[in-house]
């Protein structure tokens, strides 16, 4: 009887934690926008990390298995009514993640709406610039394309180009930022 009660209590606690997490995720007042303070970073999703085959215009942004020690991206705030960023490669800061035909690719930075990305997270480190060594700077983040407010999403395979889709709160649309 004790084992049954303990198991039931654990299940009830898990459901309560999940419900609390989901409800807090939907409360915009509890969310944050990372201040990258000029740091370069990696963007990961569980075991997969945003990458590009080569730093050339037209290359797709993919999500192969991550190493989480590369800092492939920088973020520059854009002007606008809410927190948006241009995500540039660290190899060539003239190349930016661009929404083109509902997929993400590298294009020459033109600071256009299709290169502005909204980033909203469950947690943001208060002083990203002060982090020493490898650390998670923000987690539980949605990255949205500003022209249509769709969420960036990893493809089904590690070679597929990333794309945008309706924001559904699924793991494939949930990202973390790491600084090294």
Buried (B, 14 or more C-beta within 10 A) or exposed (E): EEEEEEEEEEEEEEEEEEEEEEEEBEEEEEBBBBBBBEBBBBBBBBEBBBBBEEBEBEBBBBBBEBEBEBBBBBBBEBEEEEBBBBBBBBEBEBBBBBBBEEBBBBBEBEEBBBBBBBBBBBBBBEEBEEBEEEEBBBBBBBBBBBEEEBBBBBBEEBEBBBBBEEBEEEEBBBBBBBBB
